[in-house]
């Protein structure tokens, strides 16, 4: 069972609330997100594009612009080489649209996930050289392409790298290298995605070309889409980009985005970071996973509603296939774990030879959520086993894989995620060694939910719910607030919805405040939990709406329920005990 803990960060919440005209609960939530000091709080509440740092601070940004303007003036051929995921597609779009506006002789290429693998490679370089490319401009890749950059330059090409991944010990000897993670880069905010780095370059390029700033601001929605889709921390500049980008996306003039929103049935809804992360983004990613990322880029570049709709429908269908394949792989993995000694492992290493390699990371993430264990899913590639891992807070996956470095053909990553390739005969050795060397304890393997505020139902108001929107957009690094109240009497419950996965309840606290509650989860598991804790008789009374003994402590988020023109406050239950 999860362990619930209450955040205990201290501050003068009354003074913060008074100074910024907010509720003390909101002040506490801001402090819990480590937003400290008047300037930081002001930016958090009211930050805009004006709060972004100047791109001139980014190392080699001005140098790259000099190289690009020279090529634009001379009409030398520039090729953008991106990546096959959301970030790479959006970054390529930003640079391509910008260079076209500047009058450049520009085209683009995106690697194939299976044939090319990640990033810049010799095949792409040879193709560019054969087609008379003078300058290669990378985005969302290149920081690790030491040999490839050297090869391209040996052929006489200029190479400009824009990337956001952590640099290795050796940097590529590019003509210009833009990455805020470089040690020598003074840019204050380091956590931009590849598309945001591309956007920064464009702001300086437009300035040099005499193009109004408003033109670069039209590209913010693409940087925002990529920031959420690449699961970047929604802090500082990222949060501002996403906040502003969502305003644009909800009124987008991009035919591709319009079509993607429409085919997903979201045309009458407000698009949020959630929709990017779980509905729209996966469609854009599906191209690079199961077909080609060029289809996703073509959607963003579509010049007619008909073309955009056709591409959006294709990507929606691909994403549907991806979901089916993911579920099949996930269920197969669960079966393997539940019917073997693997269930006792602290680190899960699951070999699914028939699984599409592009789905390994998604399945690993779902297994991690189910079992709260670091998880690596391995698949059979054409020549070797390939895998992707997802971790938990108390386990640095990259460090642990380093200890098994001799088993891999290649590996890389960071504390929370990693990728690798190895020979088939090393699969069992990897599982055994990772479990033998781990220092994970049972406490580490118990998921902890941090409660922001233990808030009684009687404190909730429409005004407070409205104020919580100041904290949006929510996502990684700026999580949705978590509220809780103990020992609520559950007066009635019923299962609703076509899938039978929604439980509607009427609850009351010790002060007598009664409120509607809704739980979007597994109704069967919910009922089984009540039966185990209170018995079948009390459970029957509960679901019949009769007086009963059922009490639950809940983690929740307050919301407004609108039905037939009537508004009422309800809580959305996220977990219960």
C-alpha positions, 0 to 999 in steps of 0.5 A: 500500500502507498505511504502518505506523507504531508509536505512540511515546508515552512514559510510565512504563508499569511504574509505571502497570501497578503502580499500577492492577494492569494489564499494561504492554501495557494501560498503553501502550494507555491512554497511546496514547489520550492518557489521562494522569494518575491521575484520568483513568486511574482514570475510563477504567478504572472510570468510572460514571454518578457521574463524569458532570458535573452538567447544571446546568453546561449553559448555559440548562438550568435556564432550559429546565426552568423553562419546561417545568415552567411549561408542564407545570403549565398543561397547555400543549401542548409539541411535540418536533421532532427529526431523521430519523437515529438521534440525532434519533429517540433524542433525541425518544424520551428527551424524549417519554418523560420529559415524559409521565412528568412529566404534560406535554401533549406530542407530537412531529414529525419532518421528512421527509428529502426533503420537509422537509430537516434540522431545524426549518422553516417548514412544521413551525412552521406545522403546530404553530401550527395545532394549538395548540402553545404550546412547541416543544422541538427536539432534535438540531437548531435551533442553525442555525435562526436565521430559523425560531426567530424566525418561531416566536416571532413567532407567539407560541410559546416555543422551547427549542433542544437541539442538539449541532452546532457553532454558527454566527456568529449564534445563534437567539434562542430562549427557552432554548438548550442546546448545550455548544458555545456559547462561553458554556457552561461544561459541561466535556465538549463532545462529547455527541450530541443524545440525550445533551444531551436526557438531560442536560436530563431529569436536571434536569427530573426533579430539579425534578419530584421524580422519582427519579434512577433513572428518568432512568438508564433512558434511558441506553441510548437516549443510548448507542445514539445516541452510537455511531450518530451516530459520536461520539468514545468519550472521557470522558462518551461512553465512560461513557454507552456502557459503561453503556448497553450493560449496559442494552441487553443486558438491555433492557426496551424492546420495540422494542430487543428486537424489533430484536435478535431479527429481526437474530438477535442474541438470544443474543449480547452486544450491543456498540458494533459491533452498534449501529454496523453492524447495529442502528443502520442499521435504525433509520436506514433509516426516515429514509432510505427511508421515515419516521423516525416508523416508527423512533420508533414501534418504540421506543415500541411497547407490544406484542411484536406491534407491535414485531416488525412494525415491526422486520421492516419496518425490517430489510427497509428496511435490506436495500433500503438495502444493495442500493441502496448496493451498486448505487450504489457499484459504479456509482461504481467503474465511473465512476472506473475507466473515466475520468480521475477515477482520477487525481484526488486529490479524487473528485467522483462524480455519480450522478444516479439514486442516492437522495440519502440514500445519498450519504454512505454511498457516499462513505464506502465510496469513501473507504475503497477509494481513500483519497481525499476523496470527494464523491458528488452525486445529482440532487434534485428541483430541484438536485444534492445531495451528501455528502462524506467526507474523510481526516485530512489534508484539511479538507473544510469548509475546501476547500468554503469556497474553492468557496463561489460554486459552491454553493446551500448547504453545511456540515459539518466537516473529515471530512464535509460536505453541499452542494447546487448547480446541475447545471452546477457539478458539473464545475466543482466537481471541477476546482476542488477538484483544482486547488486541493488541496495533497494529496501522495502521502504524504497519500494513503497510508493510515497504520495506527498500531500500538499495540504490536509484540507477539510471539505468545508474549506473548499470554495469556488473562489479557491478552486478558481485560484488553483488555476494560477498554478497551471499548467501542471506536469512534471516538476509542477505537479497537480496539488494533492489534498487530503482529508481523513475519515470521511463517512461514505454515505452512498456509492454507485458505479456509473459510466459505460465502462463501469469504471467510475464511482460516484459517492456522497461523502461527509466529514466530521464537521458535517459538510457533505459533498459529491465525490467521484473516483475514476478508477477500477470500480471492482477493486474499489468494491473489493477493498470496501468488502475486505475492510467492512464486510459484504453487509456494509458494502451492500448498504453503501451501494444501496444508499442506506446508512452504513459504517464505511469511512475512507481517508482520501487524497483528492482534488477539488473541482466544479461539476456543471450539469444541466446549467447547475454548478456544484463543488465536488472532489475527484478522489485520486487514492483512498485508504 
